[in-house]
Amino acid sequence: MAPWTKPTLVSFWLLSLCSITLAGVHHMSYLQLISPQAASGLPKRLQVMRVNDLVLSVYDSNTRRQAPRNGYIPGNQESQQFWNARTAGCLAWDSWVETEYQGLVREMNASSPKAEPYYMQILKTCELDDATGAVRAVTRYSLNGEDLLQHQTDQNRWFSVHPAAWRVAERWNRGGETSAMLNHLPLQQCRFWMERSVPFTTQKTAQPSVHVVFVPETQDRQQRLICHVTGFYPRDIEVTWERGGQVALGEQLTSGIRPNGDPTFQIQVSIELGQEGVSPAEHVCVVRHSSLGDAPLRMTWDSQATGQPGILVIVSVCILALLGIGALGWYLRRKPGE
């Protein structure tokens, strides 16, 4: 097995942020972190509900309230009554989670005692395919970022990913429907929440802004262009470099899609300019996103937009680097649910 990792929040949140919402496939996740009582500055239990990369609700055991995020209102529900009922469900779950947390810790300590405290991560995810109506759900339990237990609805059974968790898996398999409602995400509950939340997320859009920076040649690297696209939602986006109406020659490197401090995302795509005599201004960064409709946004290095106007900003390499460092710093420092 992989060595135990130092308990951090980052590994847990990466589980949720690395998912990609495909066209016609919607994703929902319940993300939970159960902390030791001695953990400073953290609630005993934190739960975040996310649909299509948009946080819709947050519960923590310090405030003992489940509250909406990003203006979420589920269907035609009366708001206060609905959230009071959701809070009551979370409060009832707190004691059960504590019992199962202590049980998993005992099993792990019996296998290989550990001096550091254990953080339990629970990730319940499901997918809804618009085309077929098919629903699939998976639940994973981890301690300090290492998977212990997994449940897949197509097999309707718990499996011990870690040898020390096999007793817990067998006990949960014998628990029947009562245990199932607490341990994992049933398909009917998954479908219920998808039907009430997906329409809300599909109404949310934010258009991207684009900045292009030229980086001169150095001893280690050729001259290159960087296209920084930020502030867009939903997550799916296509960013490519073109020259003369065709995909530009040269390796195009991407940072991957990363979260901003709000519900929006950002991405950087760079291309090396290895051909002598080719002006950086001949290259065009082309951005295609659902918020832009059928007309892509096109931006050149000299900030002359060749598509939709209105975003003409020149930023230096230093500023762009600070943006990247700032985003990373926020990601490592942020409180879950923000």
C-alpha positions in Angstrom: 0.0 0.0 0.0 1.0 3.6 -0.5 2.6 5.2 2.6 0.4 7.3 4.8 0.3 10.9 3.9 0.3 13.9 6.2 -3.3 14.8 7.0 -4.3 17.9 5.0 -7.4 19.3 3.5 -5.9 19.6 0.1 -6.0 16.0 -0.9 -9.6 15.8 0.0 -10.7 18.8 -2.0 -8.7 17.6 -5.0 -11.0 14.7 -5.2 -13.9 17.0 -6.0 -12.1 19.6 -8.1 -10.6 17.1 -10.6 -13.9 15.9 -12.0 -14.9 17.0 -15.5 -18.6 17.6 -16.4 -19.1 16.2 -19.9 -21.8 17.4 -22.3 -25.1 15.7 -21.4 -23.6 14.1 -18.2 -24.3 15.9 -14.8 -22.3 15.3 -11.6 -23.3 15.6 -8.0 -21.1 15.1 -5.0 -21.4 15.2 -1.2 -18.0 15.9 0.2 -17.4 15.4 3.9 -14.4 15.8 6.3 -14.5 14.4 9.8 -11.8 15.8 12.0 -10.4 14.7 15.4 -11.7 16.6 18.4 -8.2 18.1 18.8 -8.1 19.6 15.4 -7.7 23.4 15.8 -9.8 25.7 13.7 -11.8 22.9 12.1 -15.4 21.7 12.7 -15.8 18.1 13.8 -17.8 17.5 10.6 -17.9 19.6 7.4 -20.2 18.7 4.4 -20.4 20.4 1.0 -22.9 19.6 -1.7 -21.7 20.4 -5.3 -23.5 19.9 -8.6 -21.8 20.4 -11.9 -18.8 22.1 -10.1 -21.1 24.6 -8.3 -21.3 24.6 -4.5 -25.0 24.6 -3.5 -25.0 24.0 0.2 -22.6 23.7 3.2 -23.0 22.2 6.7 -20.6 22.3 9.6 -21.0 20.9 13.1 -19.8 24.2 14.7 -22.7 26.3 13.4 -25.1 23.2 13.3 -26.8 24.6 10.2 -27.0 23.6 6.6 -27.1 26.7 4.5 -27.4 27.4 0.7 -24.6 28.8 -1.4 -24.5 30.8 -4.7 -28.2 31.7 -4.3 -29.4 28.0 -4.5 -33.2 27.4 -4.1 -34.2 23.8 -4.8 -37.2 23.9 -7.1 -40.3 25.5 -5.6 -39.5 24.6 -2.0 -40.3 27.0 0.8 -36.8 28.1 1.7 -36.7 28.3 5.5 -38.8 25.1 6.0 -36.6 23.2 3.5 -33.3 24.2 5.1 -34.5 23.5 8.6 -35.4 20.0 7.5 -32.0 19.5 5.9 -30.3 20.8 9.0 -32.2 18.3 11.1 -31.0 15.4 8.9 -27.4 16.6 9.3 -27.7 16.8 13.0 -29.0 13.2 13.2 -26.1 12.1 11.0 -23.5 13.6 13.3 -23.7 10.9 16.0 -23.6 8.1 13.4 -20.6 9.5 11.7 -18.8 9.8 15.0 -19.4 6.1 15.7 -18.2 5.0 12.3 -15.2 7.3 12.5 -14.1 5.8 15.8 -14.7 2.3 14.4 -12.5 2.9 11.4 -9.7 4.4 13.5 -9.7 1.4 15.8 -9.4 -1.0 12.8 -6.5 1.0 11.4 -4.7 1.2 14.7 -5.1 -2.5 15.2 -3.4 -3.0 11.9 -0.7 -0.4 12.1 -0.8 2.1 15.0 -0.3 5.7 14.0 0.8 8.6 16.2 -0.8 11.3 14.0 -4.5 12.0 14.2 -6.8 10.6 11.6 -9.0 12.7 9.3 -11.8 10.8 7.6 -12.9 11.8 4.1 -16.2 10.7 2.6 -16.9 11.3 -1.1 -20.4 10.4 -2.4 -20.7 11.0 -6.1 -23.3 10.3 -8.7 -23.7 10.9 -12.5 -26.9 11.4 -14.5 -26.8 10.9 -18.2 -29.4 13.1 -20.0 -29.4 10.9 -23.1 -30.2 7.6 -21.4 -31.5 8.7 -18.0 -29.0 6.3 -16.4 -27.7 7.1 -12.9 -24.5 5.7 -11.4 -23.3 6.4 -7.8 -20.0 5.6 -6.0 -19.1 6.2 -2.4 -15.5 6.2 -1.0 -14.3 6.3 2.6 -10.7 7.4 3.3 -8.5 8.1 6.3 -5.8 10.7 5.9 -6.3 10.6 2.1 -5.9 6.8 1.7 -9.0 4.9 0.5 -10.4 2.2 2.9 -13.9 1.4 1.6 -15.8 1.7 -1.6 -19.4 1.1 -2.6 -20.7 1.0 -6.2 -24.4 0.9 -6.9 -24.1 -1.5 -9.8 -22.8 -4.2 -7.5 -24.7 -3.0 -4.4 -21.9 -4.1 -2.1 -19.1 -2.6 0.0 -15.5 -3.6 -0.8 -12.5 -3.1 1.5 -9.8 -1.2 -0.5 -7.5 -1.4 2.5 -6.9 -4.8 4.2 -7.6 -3.3 7.6 -11.1 -2.3 6.7 -12.6 -5.7 5.7 -14.4 -6.1 9.0 -16.2 -2.8 8.5 -17.1 -3.7 4.9 -18.7 -7.0 6.1 -20.6 -5.3 8.9 -22.0 -2.7 6.5 -22.9 -5.4 4.0 -24.9 -7.2 6.7 -26.6 -3.9 7.8 -29.1 -3.9 5.0 -31.2 -0.9 4.0 -30.8 0.9 7.3 -27.1 1.0 7.0 -27.3 1.7 3.3 -29.2 5.0 3.8 -26.5 6.3 6.1 -23.4 4.8 4.5 -23.7 5.6 0.8 -25.8 7.5 -1.7 -28.8 5.5 -3.0 -29.8 5.9 -6.6 -33.3 7.2 -5.8 -31.8 10.0 -3.6 -29.2 10.8 -6.3 -32.0 11.2 -9.0 -34.1 13.2 -6.6 -31.4 15.8 -6.0 -30.3 15.9 -9.6 -33.8 16.7 -10.8 -34.0 19.6 -8.3 -30.5 21.1 -8.7 -29.3 20.5 -12.3 -31.8 23.1 -13.7 -30.4 25.7 -11.3 -26.8 25.1 -12.3 -27.5 25.2 -16.0 -28.9 28.7 -15.6 -25.6 29.9 -14.2 -23.1 31.2 -16.7 -20.1 33.6 -16.7 -18.2 34.7 -19.7 -14.4 34.4 -19.8 -12.0 37.2 -19.9 -8.8 36.7 -21.9 -5.2 38.1 -21.5 -2.3 37.3 -23.8 1.3 37.7 -22.7 4.5 37.4 -24.8 7.5 35.8 -22.9 10.9 36.5 -24.6 13.4 33.8 -25.2 15.8 32.8 -22.4 18.7 30.4 -22.1 16.4 27.6 -21.0 13.3 28.2 -23.0 12.2 29.5 -26.5 10.0 32.6 -26.8 6.4 31.8 -26.1 2.9 33.1 -25.8 0.7 32.5 -22.8 -3.1 32.8 -23.0 -4.7 33.3 -19.6 -8.5 32.7 -19.5 -10.4 33.4 -16.3 -13.8 34.1 -14.8 -15.8 31.5 -16.7 -18.6 29.1 -15.6 -19.5 26.4 -16.3 -16.2 24.5 -16.2 -16.0 23.1 -19.7 -14.0 25.3 -22.1 -11.8 24.9 -25.2 -8.7 27.1 -25.6 -6.4 26.7 -28.6 -3.7 28.7 -30.4 -4.3 29.4 -34.1 -2.3 30.9 -36.9 -3.7 31.7 -40.4 -7.0 30.1 -39.4 -5.4 26.7 -38.6 -4.2 25.2 -35.3 -0.8 26.7 -34.8 2.3 24.6 -35.1 4.2 24.0 -31.9 3.5 22.3 -28.7 0.6 23.8 -26.8 0.8 23.3 -23.0 -2.1 23.7 -20.6 -2.2 24.3 -16.9 -5.5 22.5 -16.6 -8.7 24.0 -15.4 -8.3 25.5 -11.9 -10.9 27.1 -9.5 -11.0 30.8 -8.6 -12.1 32.1 -5.3 -15.7 32.3 -6.5 -17.6 29.7 -8.5 -15.7 30.5 -11.7 -12.6 28.9 -13.2 -9.3 29.8 -15.0 -6.9 28.1 -17.4 -3.6 29.0 -19.0 -2.5 27.6 -22.4 1.0 28.5 -23.8 2.7 27.9 -27.1 6.4 28.1 -28.0 7.4 30.2 -31.0 10.3 28.3 -32.5 10.0 29.5 -36.1 12.3 32.4 -36.9 10.6 35.3 -38.6 7.1 34.5 -37.2 5.6 37.5 -35.4 3.8 36.8 -32.1 1.0 38.9 -33.4 0.2 36.3 -36.1 -1.0 33.9 -33.4 -4.5 34.1 -32.1 -5.8 32.6 -28.8 -9.3 31.1 -29.6 -11.7 30.5 -26.7 -14.9 28.5 -27.1 -17.3 28.4 -24.1 -21.0 27.9 -23.8 -21.5 31.4 -22.4 -20.2 32.8 -25.7 -22.7 31.0 -27.9 -21.5 30.0 -31.4 -19.1 32.9 -31.7 -15.7 32.1 -30.1 -13.6 34.9 -28.4 -10.3 35.5 -30.3 -7.4 37.5 -28.8 -4.0 38.4 -30.2 -0.9 39.4 -28.4 -1.2 43.1 -29.4 -4.6 43.1 -27.8 -6.6 43.6 -31.0 -9.6 41.4 -30.5 -10.6 39.6 -33.7 -13.9 38.4 -32.4 -16.0 39.7 -29.5 -14.8 43.1 -28.3 -14.5 44.5 -24.8 -11.7 42.6 -23.1 -8.5 44.4 -24.2 -6.0 44.2 -21.3 -2.2 43.9 -21.5 -0.7 42.3 -18.5 3.0 41.8 -17.8 4.6 38.4 -17.1 5.2 39.4 -13.5 1.5 40.2 -13.0 0.5 36.9 -14.6 2.9 35.0 -12.4 1.4 36.7 -9.3 -2.0 35.7 -10.4 -0.9 32.1 -10.6 0.9 32.2 -7.3 -2.1 34.0 -5.7 -4.5 31.4 -7.0 -2.4 28.6 -5.6 -2.0 30.3 -2.3 -5.8 30.8 -2.0 -6.3 27.2 -2.8 -4.0 26.0 0.0 -5.3 28.5 2.5 -9.0 28.6 1.8 -11.7 27.3 4.1 -13.6 24.4 2.6 -16.9 25.5 1.0 -15.6 28.9 -0.1 
